[in-house]
Amino acid sequence: MSLTTTSTMLSDPKPRKPLHKREVNFNGYSRKDGLWDIEGHLKDTKSHPFVTGSRTWTPGEAIHDMWVRVTVDDELTVKDIEVTMDSHPHPECPLVIPPMDTLIGARIGKGWRKTIETHLGGIKGCTHLRELLNNMATAAYQSIPGALFDPDENKPPLYLGNCKSWDFDGPVVMRVYPQFYQWKK
């Protein structure tokens, strides 16, 4: 195991040794029945032996290996949710899976994080699954055509005004959405 790693995106780091690795992945799918599946996967590993309770995890062995599939309709209303935990540190961890069904009927959009916190916050849920769910909204918006557009053509897409590139007063909006350039709510 090397004490240093290099990256083509960042400068060369100072000497160091790896400790923890978290991999998070999201995928969006269109279904033949007209619904959409958004899947999230979170996997945590350590580069050294790690002890939780009476178990010792070997280097590279997944401590957390969790999957969430949220099925939504065109309005981003949750129609179904499925959760699996291929690996988890405590035998009680899977007890958080049944309450995930409380999100069925909720809508991904404004207030999504609050909905997650209301239904699955604190000891009702799992920090790692909440992290996946919070970020599934972005994956849904990126996957579902038109998800970020208001049906009212006189209103801008929801992402305008939410990052530097999409500044209502900026050159990208002026170029791509001139009708909303310098738009005020």
N, C-alpha and C positions, 0 to 999 in steps of 0.2 A: 504494500500500500504506500503510495507516494504521499509525502507531507505537503506537497504543493500541487495545485491544479492550474491550468491556464485556460483562458477563455478568449475567443475571438471578438467578443462583444465588450468585455470589460478589460481594464488594464490588468497586467500580471499582478496577482496578489502577493502579499508578504507570505513568508513560510507559514504554513498552517496544516492542521490535520482535520479530516472530515469527522463530524459528530452525528449529524442528523440529516435525513433526506425526506422531504415530503414531495410526493408527486400528486398533482391534481389534474384531472383531465375531464373535459366535457365534450359530448357529441350530441348533435341534433339529427333527428330522422323524420322524414315524412312517412306516414303510414297509408296503406291502401284504403283504409276506412275513413280517410280525411282528417284523422287526428295527427298529433305530433308527439314524438317521444324525445325527451331531453334526458340524457344520462350523464351522471357525474360519478367519478371514481376518485377516491382519496387513499393514498398508500403512504405509510410512515415506516421508515427503517432506521436503524442505528448502525454505525460502523464499528461498534464495540458491543460486547455482551451487555445486556440491559435487563434489570430485574424489576418486575412488577409483582407484588404479592409473593407467591411461592414459585413463580415461573421465571426462568432466565431465557431471554430471547437471544439467539445467536446473531452475530453480525450479518446484516443483509436480510434477515427474516422480518417479514411484515408484522409490526405490532398492531397497526391499524390497516385494514384492507376492506374498505367499505364502498358500497355501490348504492346509488339512488337513481331510479327511473321515474320521472314525472311525465304523465301523459296529459296533454292539454288540447283544447279545441282552438279554433281560429281566434277566439276572444281571449285566449290564454287562461281559460278557466281550467283548473285541475280536475281531470276526470278520473285519474287513477294514480296511485303511487306505489312503488315497490322498493323495498330496501333489503339489502343483504349485507352481512358482515362476515367476510371470509376469514378475517382475523381481528381479534379485539383483546385488550389486556385483562379484562375481568369477566367472570361468568355472568355478571348482571347486565353487562352492556346491551345484549339483545332485547332486554326488557323495554327499550325505547322504541322498538320497531312498531308495535301496534298503535301507539299514539300518532304515528306519522299519518294515518288515515284521516286525522282531523283536518288535514289540509285539502281533502277532496271537497270541491265546491268553491275553494278560494281562488282568487284571480292573481296571476303574476302581473305586477304593474305597480303603480303608486301604492305604497303601504305594504308591499310584499314582505319586507324585513320585519315590520311590526306584526304582521300576521304570523310569521314564523315564531317570533318571540312570544306572542300571545298563546299560541297553541303548543309550542315545544320549548319554551324558554326554561332556564334553570334546570331543576331536577326532573322536569317532564320530558326532557329530550337529551340530546348528545351534542356537545360542542362541535364535533367533527361533522356530523350530519347537518347541523345548522349552517356551518361554513359552506358545505356543498350546496344546500338549498338557497342560501343568499345569492350565490354566484350563478345559479342555474337561470336566473332571470336574464342575465346577459347572454348566456348561451341560447336561450329561447328567442330573444330579440334578434340575435345573429342568424338563427336558423330559419325562422318563420317569415316568409316573404310578407311584407306589409305590416309586420308587428309594431314597428315604430312609427307608423303613419296614422294620423287622425283621419277618420273617414271624411271629415270636413276639409275639403281641399283649400279652404281659406286659412287653415291652421298649419303651422310648420310641423315637420316630423319631430317626434319627442326628443331626439338626441340633439337638436339644435339648441345652442345656448348652454350645453352641458360639458363642453371641453374647449380648450384653446382653439383648435382647428375649426370647430363649429360655432365660433363666436358670431352672433348676429351682426356685429359690426366689422367682421373680418373678411379677408379676401376669399376664403373658401365658400362661405355662404353667398357672397356677392357673385362668385363664379358659378356655383352649382344650383343655388336657390335664390336667384336675384329677386324674386317676388317677396322674400322674407328678409332681405338685406336691411339692416337697421330696424328690424321689427321690434315692437315693444308689446309686452303682454298686456 
